[in-house]
Structures are given as structure tokens and as C-alpha cells.
Amino acid sequence: MEKMDLSVDLAGVTLKNPVVMASGTFGFGREFGQFYDLSELGGICVKGLTLHPREGNPPPRIAETPMGILNSVGLQNPGVDGFIAHELPWLREHDVKIIANISGNTPEEYGVMCEKLSQAGVDMIEVNISCPNVKAGGLQYGVVPEMAAQVTEEAKGHSDVPVMVKLSPNVTDITAIARAVAEAGADALSLINTIRGMRIDVRTRRPVLKMNTGGLSGPAVLPVAVRMVWEVAQAVDLPILGMGGVSKGEDAAQLMLAGASAVAVGTACFADPYAPLKVRDGLEKIAAEQGLARVSELTGGVRPW
């Protein structure tokens, strides 16, 4: 029996397998590297980076919910320069693709970060547009097509590596945002980001998170992610990194069948650090059971009624 080809192409970047670590849940890989060789992964999307170091939001900033978690960490990170100096060299010791996730307050900040990171040698840049534009009164880039396109153009104009734009699910029509960033030159899309949610302690009557609301992730959001990946795959001709609630091979297969070229695992790692390897092996088993020669043959294979 021939060995399954697990490699996939994501905007010209070849991943040895379709499983990428989602930004914000894997840090910079050091902690998880104590459990297994990071070279087992297809890619690592590092913790979200900002131009300058950030301490993040005050606690409590993470809370469990049924089938997921709410987080309001607030992009705690060492800044782009700190990442390039102290984390990237260590990551580069592993045979795994490195995707840098960036967040900015202005389009110009995105441009500066893209230039620094592409010159430093990351394989791809994931542009988080679920961020407030300080010039527009705090309105998120990801909810207005024109603003999303502006950030995409700025990032593309300053990057020598593929630019992947991460779409927010907190919109009326995600395909409108997808089309805008595709027309602005995005090389790939990643979706979905977390869904805005809230929990309240009924005894104290206070929100359980210090910042009141946070992003919901985990198994509860998988059906939303599958639906949005399917819609976006029909709307634009760009490779998609699908994410949202992936904890086993079947979850990943759903996203790939909906149109994703690769998948990201995030919240599942908090419960099981080996989750990404189990997702990879589960995907391989599903593809083999269906008689496929390559796991990439799952992409876009859904058969709607």
C-alpha cells in the first residue's frame, strides 16, 4: 500500500501536512516543543504580534464555556523586533513553516511589520483585520470591506512573502469582506477568527471577563466555521486556511471538504497538547478510507443537496 501524500499547497507555500497551529494558542512553540518535535507539524502561526510590545488585558481574561472558551488576552506579545531577535531563530531550527500573525492600529503599522518580518525570513504573514482602526474611532478593519482592502494593499506592498488575511466572523456577510481583500491582492484567506461573546456571573452580576466581552473559540464554533469557509470558497478563488473548533480529524475534514486547503488547530491544544498530531493522523485515515492518494483531494469535495 502506497503511503498517503499529506502535503498541501497554501498560496505557494508547501506544508508537509495540512495541520497548522492557530495563532494565540501555541505561543511561539517552546512549551509544546517539550511534548514532541515541532517538525511534525505542517506550520506554526505564532502568537499575534504588534509593532511594539504589549502586556495585554488585565485578568480575568480567559473563561471556560460549554464546548469552548472565551478569551480577552489582548495580544500580549514581545513586539515584532523582540520576536525576530529571540523567537524566530529558535523556530527556524525546526523543519516547519512559520507564519507570523500581525495586528496594527493603522495601515502604516501593518506595512512596517510586513517589511520587517518578510526580510527576517518568515514563510508567510497572516494579517489580523479584527483590530480597531484608531483613525476611524476604533472601528474594526474587518467589518468594512474598504478598510479591509486598505490594510491588505498596505501589507502586500511591503511583503516579499505571501500575505494571508484573517477574516472576522462578526460581520453580516463574510463574502463581502473576502471579495474586497481578494481584489486588493491577498494571496490567501484564513477563517474564522473568534466569535464575540460574553458571560455573566449571576451572583456578583459582573461579567466573568475584566473587559466584559471576549472571543469564543472551541468546538461550539465549528459549524459556523464550516459554513463560512464554504461560503467564502464559493465567492473567491483563493486558498483558505480553515479554523474554528477543530479537535479531531473529522472536524478538519469537514473544513477541507467545505473548501479549505489546510486547517488550523487552536483551543483543542489547551485540553490535549497532542491534538494537532491526532488531527493529522485522523485526516490521513479518512482520506485513506475514501481511497484518496493525497489528502489535498478532500479540498472542495462537498456534495451539496
N, C-alpha and C positions, 0 to 999 in steps of 0.2 A: 504493500500500500504506500503510495507516494505521500510525502509529508505535506501538510497544508501550507500554502503560501499565506502568511499572516500580514505581509507588508501592504501598506496603503499609501496613496499619494495625497498630500494635503497642500494644495497650491504650490506644487513643485518640490515640496519637502517630503522625502521618503521616510516614513515611520516604519520601523521593523515590525510593529503590530499596531492595531488601531486604538490602543488604550493610552490616553494622556491623563496626567494628573491635573485636576482643575485648580485654578488659581485660588489662593486663600486657604486651602485646606491641607496643603502639603508643605507649607513653609518654603524653604529652599532645599528640602530633601534630606537634610542632615539627620533628623530624628528617624525618619523611615529607612534611611540607609543602614541603620543598626539591625533591621529585620531581614533585608535582602539586598542584593546588588541592584542598584537603580538602573543598570543597563538592561534589566529585564523589561523595562517599560518602553512604550513607544515614544513618549515625550513627557516633559515636565513643564507645566505652565506655572511659573514661580509666583510667589505672593505678590499681590498688586504693588507696583512701585509708583512713587510720586517724585517730582523733581527734587524736593528736599525731604529730609527725614520727618516722619510723623509718629507721634506717640499713640494715636488712635483715640477712641472714645473712652470715657470713664466707665467703670463697671457698675452694675452688672451689664454685660454686653453680649452674652450668649445664654439662651434658654431653650430647653427641650420643649417640643410639642409632640402630639401624637403623630407618628410617622415622619418626624423631621426635627429640625432645629431652627430657631430664629437667631440671627446674628446682627450685631451692630458694632463690629470691631472698629470700624472707622479707618481702615487702610493703614494700620500700624506697620511701618517699614523703615529700613535704614536709608532710603533715598536711592536714586539711580547710581550716583557715584559710589556710595557705600556698597551696593550690590555688585557693581563692576569690579571693585577693588577686593572685596572679601568673600563673595559667594560664587561668582561666576567661574573663577579659576578652579575651585573645588568641584563644581558641577561638571566642568569640562573634562575632568578625569574619568567620567563615565561615558559609555557609549550610548547616549540617549539625546534626543533632540531637545533643545532648550528654547522655550517660548517665554518671552518677557511680557508680562501684563502691565500696562501703564494707565494711569489716571491723571488728568490735568484739570486745572481751573480755567485755563484759556487755551484756544487752539495753538497759540505760540508755544505753550509749555509742552504740548504733545509733540510738536516739531523738534524741540530741543532734545527731548528724551529719545525720540526715534533716531536722531542723528548719533547720539552717544551710544545707544545700545546696538545699533546696526554696525557701527565701527568697532564695537567691543567684541563682536562675533557671535551674537545670539542667532539662532536659526530662523526665528520668526518673532513678530511682535503682535501681541493681542491688545487691541485698543478698547479700553473700557469706556463706553459712552454713557454709562449710568452715573454720571458725575455732574455736579452742579456747575453751571457756567456763571462765574462771578460777574461777568459783564452783562448777563441777562437776568439779574436779580435772583440767581440761584436755580433757575430752570434747568432741568437735566438736558444734556445734549441728546440723549437717546430717545426723547419723546417728540422731537420736532425734526422732520426729515431734512430741512435746510441746515439746521445746526449739526446734525449727524454727518451730513455731507461735507460741511466745512471742516470738521475735525478730521475726517477721512482724507480729504485733499491735503491738509497740512501734514498729516502723518506720512502719506505716500510721497510727498515732496521732499521729505527728509530721511527716508529709509532706503537702505540698499538691500533689505531682505523683505520677504512677503509680509504684508500687513493684513491681519485678520481683525475684523471689527466684531466686538461682543455686543449682541443686541439685548435690550431690556424687554421683559415680557409685560411690563407695566404700561402698556400702550393699548389704544383702541384697535389698531391694525398694524401688526408687526411687519407685514409685507410692504407697507409704505416706507418704513424705515429701511428695510432690506434693499428695496429698489434704489433708494436715494444713495446709500453708501456704495452699492454696486456701480451705479453711474458715476460716482465720484472716484472710482478706481480701486476699491477694496479687492484684495486677492482672495479672501475667504471670509466666512462668517462663523461666529461661534454663538450658540444659543442653546438654553436660555440662561440669563442671569437670574438671580433670586427674585422671588415674588414678594412684594411688600406686605408685611403682616404685623399683627400686634396681639399681645396677650396682657390680661389684666389680673392682678391678684385681687380676688373679690373681698378678702378680709381687710387688706390695707387700702384697697381701692386705687392702688397705684399700678402703672404699667410695670411689667416684670423687667423690662429693659430701661436703663437710665435715659436713653434717647427716645423713649416711648415706642417707636416702631423699629422694625428690623427686616432683614431679608430672610424669607422662608426657603429652606432647601431640604433635600431628603426625599424619600420615596413618595411622599404626598404630591410632589410636583411633577412626577414622571408623565402622567397623562397629558398635562399641559405642555410639557416639553416635546412629546411625540407629536402632538397636534401642530405646534408652532413650527417644528422642523419640517413637517410635511407641507405646511402652507408655504413656507419660505422656499423650499426646494422646487415647488411648482412656479414660484414667482420670479426667481432669478437663477442664472446659470453660474453658480459659484460653489466651490466645495464648502461643506459645512462640518464643523466640529460640534456634535450634538452633546448636550449635557442637561442634567436635571433629574436627580433621583436614581441614578444608575448604581445598582449594588450587586447585580449578577449578570451573567451572560445574556439571558433572555431580555433584560432591560436594554442592554446595549444593542442587541439585535433589532429590537423594535425601532430604536432611533436610526439605525443604519437602513432598515427597510423603508423608513419614512423619508430617507434621503441623505443622511449623514455619511460622510466619508470616514470619519473617525469619531470616537466618543471620549468624553472626559468623566472621570470618577472623582467625586469630592467628598460629600458628607459621609459616605459609607466608610471612609478611612478612619473616622473617629471611633467607630464601633469595631472595625476589623482592619488593621494595617495591611493585611494581605488581600483586601478586597480587589484591588486592581489586577492582581495576578489571577484571582479566581474569575474575574470578569473576562480576562483574556482567554483563559482555558475554556470557559463556558461558551464563548463566541466560537472558538475553534471547534468544539463539539457539535454545536448547532449547524455550522457550515458543513461539517463532515457528514452529519446525519442527512443533510439535504443533497449530498453528492456534489458539493461545490469543490473546485480546485483551488479557489482563492477566496478568502474571507471578504474581499472587496466586492465580490459578486452579490453580496447582500444589499449593497447600497442602491436605494431606489426601487427595491423589488416588491414593494407593497402592491397588492392587487385589490383596489377599492371595489366595493359592491356596485 
